[in-house]
Amino acid sequence: MSYAPAGGANAPAAEARAARRRSKSGVGQIAGLRPRADVELIDSLDQHTRRTVAAWLSDRPSAAARQACLQTLAAFVRWLQAAEPGLGLLAATGAHLDAYCEQARSGALTVGVRNPGKALSGATVTKKHRALSSFYWFAWSIGAIRQGAAVARPAGEPQVADHPPTITRQERRLLRHGASRLAEDGRVAEAVAVALIEATGAGAAALACLSSEDLHAVGHGSGDPLVLVTMRDDRGDIVSFPVPAWVHPWLRVLSSTRSAGDPLIKQDDGRPVSTEWLTTALQDAGSAGGIPAPRTKLLHPWKLRAVNRA
């Protein structure tokens, strides 16, 4: 290891890195992230990219999740810089992500891994792919990656020409109608999940933690009391949202089948809800509600979350 003398050729770069770490838009401002090498690598990226990464990491449900996502993304950045120098993180395509995961699975990675040349397990590669796909979905949903020939779409994002990425008010109305259709078909858990995502922008982590004890009726003497659902936001604070009246019957159905403390919304096999399960529920509701197929494919929890935060 070599060290540049004070005031040497590397001094301006070091000062720039320090300035970036002090910037409020950098991941260096997020408490608990390590190692410093990963933090400094991300903060060395252009301002637009590091702001996007910082927003994504801040949106993770826990400190452990933020840490794991930082390490995964930093490893991918190192590989991308070696594989295709000059290509920005937000310009990577699904082909890059697939190539990276394939090399990880076959043991061909030589950068960004603790043991170069050692194949990673299928489960580990799947976790990496899921985390990276989540980043690109998030970047796309907040407009950090925009449609157009000059910028590549995130992994798995369908090519849809002449359709704006933002979910319209009419599409949200159709999505609510589709949720009702799911409930009529006996898919009450999916219907409630879709309704809560549309109304609150809640993510998988928040929905997976909900129980009947998180539902609070206000005004018991009235025929149809106001129902509030409480959940924790990404900072761990408790927040409350009103539940639309048309969702109340579905909540009563689910609550009647759950014991105290039992998750309110579960997958058919009893497992906690996942982003993949919620995405399927949204897309099924979109189809049932009459949203055109090309637009239905765009439905994703992050998209509803971004719209509700706007």
For each residue, the residues with C-beta under 8 A, 3 or more apart:
1:
2:
3:
4: 8 9 10 11 14
5: 8
6: 11
7: 11
8: 4 5 11
9: 4
10: 4 13 14
11: 4 6 7 8 14 15
12: 15 16
13: 10 16 17
14: 4 10 11 17 18
15: 11 12 18 19
16: 12 13 19 20
17: 13 14 20 21 40 43 44
18: 14 15 21 22
19: 15 16 22 23
20: 16 17 23 26 28 43 44 50
21: 17 18 26 28 29 39 40 43
22: 18 19 26 28
23: 19 20 26 28 29 43 47
24: 29
25: 29 47 50 51 54
26: 20 21 22 23 29 42 43 50 54
27: 30 33 39 42 43 50 53 54 57 70
28: 20 21 22 23 33 39 40 43
29: 21 23 24 25 26 54
30: 27 33 54 57 58 66
31: 63
32: 63 66 67
33: 27 28 30 38 39 57 66 67 70
34: 38 39 67
35: 38 39
36: 39 40
37: 40 41 74
38: 33 34 35 41 42 70 71 74
39: 21 27 28 33 34 35 36 42 43 70
40: 17 21 28 36 37 43 44
41: 37 38 44 45 74 77 78
42: 26 27 38 39 45 50 53 70 73 74 77
43: 17 20 21 23 26 27 28 39 40 50
44: 17 20 40 41
45: 41 42 49 50 53 77 88 89
46: 49 50 88
47: 23 25 50 51
48: 51 52 90 144
49: 45 46 52 53 88 89 90 144
50: 20 25 26 27 42 43 45 46 47 53 54
51: 25 47 48 54 55 144
52: 48 49 55 56 90 138 139 142 144
53: 27 42 45 49 50 56 57 73 89 135
54: 25 26 27 29 30 50 51 57 58
55: 51 52 58 59 138 142
56: 52 53 59 60 69 134 135 138 139
57: 27 30 33 53 54 60 66 69 70
58: 30 54 55 66 234
59: 55 56 138 234
60: 56 57 65 66 69 234
61: 65 203 205 206 234
62: 65 66 205
63: 31 32 66 67
64: 67 68
65: 60 61 62 68 69
66: 30 32 33 57 58 60 62 63 69 70
67: 32 33 34 63 64 70 71
68: 64 65 71 72 131
69: 56 57 60 65 66 72 73 131 134 135
70: 27 33 38 39 42 57 66 67 73 74
71: 38 67 68 74 75
72: 68 69 75 76 127 128 131 132
73: 42 53 69 70 76 77 89 131 132 135
74: 37 38 41 42 70 71 77 78 112
75: 71 72 78 79 112 113 128
76: 72 73 79 80 89 97 100 112 128 132
77: 41 42 45 73 74 80 81 89 112
78: 41 74 75 81 82 111 112
79: 75 76 82 83 100 103 109 111 112
80: 76 77 83 84 87 89 92 96 100
81: 77 78 84 85
82: 78 79 85 110 111
83: 79 80 96 99 100
84: 80 81 87 96
85: 81 82
86:
87: 80 84 91 92 96
88: 45 46 49 91 92
89: 45 49 53 73 76 77 80 92
90: 48 49 52 139 144 145 151
91: 87 88 151 152
92: 80 87 88 89 96 97 136 152
93: 96 97 152 153 155
94: 97 98 153 154 155 156 157
95: 98 99
96: 80 83 84 87 92 93 99 100
97: 76 92 93 94 100 101 129 132 133 136 155
98: 94 95 101 102 155
99: 83 95 96 102 103
100: 76 79 80 83 96 97 103 104 109 128 132
101: 97 98 104 105 125 128 129
102: 98 99 105 106 108
103: 79 99 100 106 107 108 109
104: 100 101 108 109 113 119 120 124 125 128
105: 101 102 119 120 122 125
106: 102 103 119
107: 103 117 118 119 120
108: 102 103 104 117
109: 79 100 103 104 112 113 116 117 120
110: 82 113 116 117
111: 78 79 82 116
112: 74 75 76 77 78 79 109
113: 75 104 109 110 116 118 120
114:
115: 118
116: 109 110 111 113
117: 107 108 109 110
118: 107 113 115
119: 104 105 106 107
120: 104 105 107 109 113 124 125 128
121: 124 125
122: 105 125 126
123: 126 127
124: 104 120 121 127 128
125: 101 104 105 120 121 122 128 129
126: 122 123 129 130
127: 72 123 124 130 131
128: 72 75 76 100 101 104 120 124 125 131 132
129: 97 101 125 126 132 133
130: 126 127 133 134
131: 68 69 72 73 127 128 134 135
132: 72 73 76 97 100 128 129 135 136 155
133: 97 129 130 136 137 154 155 156
134: 56 69 130 131 137 138 275 302
135: 53 56 69 73 131 132 138 139 154
136: 92 97 132 133 139 140 145 154 155 156 157
137: 133 134 140 141 154 156 157 300 302
138: 52 55 56 59 134 135 141 142 302
139: 52 56 90 135 136 142 144 145 154
140: 136 137 143 144 145 153 154 157 165
141: 137 138 165 300 302 303 305 306
142: 52 55 138 139 306
143: 140 146 165 306
144: 48 49 51 52 90 139 140
145: 90 136 139 140 151 152 153 154
146: 143 151
147: 151 153 165
148: 151
149:
150:
151: 90 91 145 146 147 148
152: 91 92 93 145
153: 93 94 140 145 147 157 159
154: 94 133 135 136 137 139 140 145 157
155: 93 94 97 98 132 133 136
156: 94 133 136 137
157: 94 136 137 140 153 154
158: 294 297 298
159: 153
160: 163 294 295 297 298
161:
162:
163: 160 294 295 298
164: 168
165: 140 141 143 147 298 303
166: 307
167: 171 172 175 298 299 303 304 307
168: 164 171 172
169: 172 173
170: 173 174
171: 167 168 174 175 286 291 295
172: 167 168 169 175 176 198 307
173: 169 170 176 177
174: 170 171 177 178 286 289 290 291
175: 167 171 172 178 179 194 198 282 285 286 289 291 299
176: 172 173 179 180 195 198 244 246 289
177: 173 174 180 181 288 289 290
178: 174 175 181 182 194 284 285 286 287 288 289 290 291
179: 175 176 182 183 190 191 194 195 198 285 289
180: 176 177 183 184 191 246
181: 177 178 184 185 285 288 289
182: 178 179 185 187 188 190 191 194 281 284 285 288
183: 179 180 186 187 188 191 250
184: 180 181
185: 181 182
186: 183
187: 182 183 190 191 281 284
188: 182 183 191 192 250 253 254
189: 192 193 254 265 266 267 268
190: 179 182 187 193 194 281 284 285
191: 179 180 182 183 187 188 194 195 247 250 285
192: 188 189 195 196 247 250 251 254 264 265
193: 189 190 196 197 207 265 273 278 281
194: 175 178 179 182 190 191 197 198 281 282 285
195: 176 179 191 192 198 199 243 244 246 247 250
196: 192 193 199 200 202 207 229 241 243 247 265
197: 193 194 200 201 202 207 278 282 301 304 305
198: 172 175 176 179 194 195 304
199: 195 196 241 242 243 244 247
200: 196 197 229 231 241 308
201: 197 304 305 306 307 308 309
202: 196 197 206 207 231 305
203: 61 206 207 275 301 302 305
204: 207 208 273 274 275 277 278 301
205: 61 62 208 209
206: 61 202 203 209 210 231 232 233
207: 193 196 197 202 203 204 210 231 265 273 278
208: 204 205 263 265 272 273 274
209: 205 206 231 232 263
210: 206 207 214 229 231 263 264 265
211: 214 258 260 261 262 263 264
212: 215 254 255 258 260 262 264
213: 260 261
214: 210 211 229 230 231 264
215: 212 227 228 229 243 251 255 264
216: 227 228 229 230 240
217: 220 225 226 227
218: 225 226 227 228
219: 222 225 226
220: 217 225
221: 225
222: 219 225
223:
224: 245 248
225: 217 218 219 220 221 222
226: 217 218 219 242
227: 215 216 217 218 242 243 248 251
228: 215 216 218 240 241 242 243
229: 196 200 210 214 215 216 240 241 243
230: 214 216 238 239 240
231: 200 202 206 207 209 210 214 238 239 241
232: 206 209 236 237 238 239
233: 206 236 237 238 239
234: 58 59 60 61
235:
236: 232 233
237: 232 233
238: 230 231 232 233
239: 230 231 232 233
240: 216 228 229 230
241: 196 199 200 228 229 231
242: 199 226 227 228
243: 195 196 199 215 227 228 229 247 248 251
244: 176 195 199 247
245: 224 248
246: 176 180 195 249
247: 191 192 195 196 199 243 244 250 251
248: 224 227 243 245 251 252
249: 246 252 253
250: 183 188 191 192 195 247 253 254
251: 192 215 227 243 247 248 254 255 264
252: 248 249 255 256
253: 188 249 250 256 257
254: 188 189 192 212 250 251 257 258 264 265
255: 212 215 251 252 258 264
256: 252 253
257: 253 254
258: 211 212 254 255 262 263 264
259: 262
260: 211 212 213
261: 211 213
262: 211 212 258 259
263: 208 209 210 211 258 266 272 273
264: 192 210 211 212 214 215 251 254 255 258
265: 189 192 193 196 207 208 210 254 273
266: 189 263 270 271 272 273
267: 189 270 271 272 273 274 277
268: 189
269:
270: 266 267
271: 266 267 274
272: 208 263 266 267
273: 193 204 207 208 263 265 266 267 277 278
274: 204 208 267 271 277 278
275: 134 203 204 278 279 301
276: 279 280
277: 204 267 273 274 280 281
278: 193 197 204 207 273 274 275 281 282 301
279: 275 276 282 283 299 300 301
280: 276 277 283 284
281: 182 187 190 193 194 277 278 284 285
282: 175 194 197 278 279 285 286 299 300 301 304
283: 279 280 286 287 296 297 299
284: 178 182 187 190 280 281 287 288
285: 175 178 179 181 182 190 191 194 281 282 288 289 299
286: 171 174 175 178 282 283 289 291 295 296 299
287: 178 283 284 291 293 296
288: 177 178 181 182 284 285
289: 174 175 176 177 178 179 181 285 286
290: 174 177 178
291: 171 174 175 178 286 287 295 296 299
292: 295 296
293: 287 296 297
294: 158 160 163 297 298
295: 160 163 171 286 291 292 298 299
296: 283 286 287 291 292 293 299
297: 158 160 283 293 294
298: 158 160 163 165 167 294 295 303
299: 167 175 279 282 283 285 286 291 295 296 303 304
300: 137 141 279 282 303 304
301: 197 203 204 275 278 279 282 304 305
302: 134 137 138 141 203 305 306
303: 141 165 167 298 299 300 306 307
304: 167 197 198 201 282 299 300 301 307 308
305: 141 197 201 202 203 301 302 308 309
306: 141 142 143 201 302 303 309 310
307: 166 167 172 201 303 304 310
308: 200 201 304 305
309: 201 305 306
310: 306 307
